[in-house]
Amino acid sequence: MITKLQSEEFTRNKWSVLYYKDEKILTAYQALKNEQKELMKKGLYNDAADRDVSRRFMHLLSYPDEVIEEKLRKTISGQPFVLADD
């Protein structure tokens, strides 16, 4: 998924791996991915929708709320999975 966490440049020509313990997580991820696709198809995927999908995606990945909000405030860097900067 291309979100505010994983840019198109970061994901280009790469496989994304989703590790999950509970089948509900996979189901939620697939539903979110389908929702994003439908919004794009209908031309409704604006910045607000992108932020919402990005936030929900990061929740699925168990990012803490404060980290999610920090990542949504910043421009995407080449290191989307760094939880804290030194």
N, C-alpha and C positions, 0 to 999 in steps of 0.2 A: 504494500500500500504506500502510495505517495501521500505524505502528510507533512505537517510542520515539524515532525520528528525526523522523518526520512524523506529527504528531497528527491526529486527525479534524478538529479546528478549523482546522488549517493547510491541510489538503487539501480541505476542503469546497468544492464547486463549482469546483474547479480541475483542470486536466489535469496529469498528471505526465509528464515527458519523461525517458526513459532513453537516454542516449547510450552506445553500446558499439562497440568495435572488432572484437571477435571474436564470432561467432555463439554460442559456448559461454556467453558472459555472458547473452545474451538467454534461452537455454535454461535456465540456472541461475535467472535471475530468475523466469521463468514457473513453474518447478518450485517455487520457494520460495513464490510467491504462491498456487499451488494447494495446497501443504502447509498454509499458514496458513488458507486457506479451509476445508479439510477438518478441521483441528483445531477451528476455530470451530464448524463444523457439528456435530461430535461432542461439543461442550461441553468440549473438552480444552485450550482456549486460555487457559491461566492465566498468571500473571506470569512463571514460568520459561520457558514456551513463547514468550511475547512477547519476553523478553530474548534468547532464542536466535535467533528469527527476525530481530529487530532487529539483532543482532550480525552475522548472516550477510548481511543486506541491506546493512549499512554496509561489509562486506568487499567485496561486489560493486561498491560505489561507490568502492572504493579508499581508504577512510578508513584512516589509520594506526591500529594497535592501541591506542596510548595515547589517541587522540582518541575511539575507539569506547568504551573503558572510561570515559572522562570523561563522555561523553554519556549512558551508561547509569547513571552515578551521579547525574546531575543531573535535575531536573525539566525537561520539555520547555519551551522558551521559544518565543517567536514567531519566532526566527531559527534554524531547524534546520540551516542550511547554513553557519553561521559556524564555521570550523575553529579559530579562536583568538580569545579575547577580548583587547581592548586594556586 
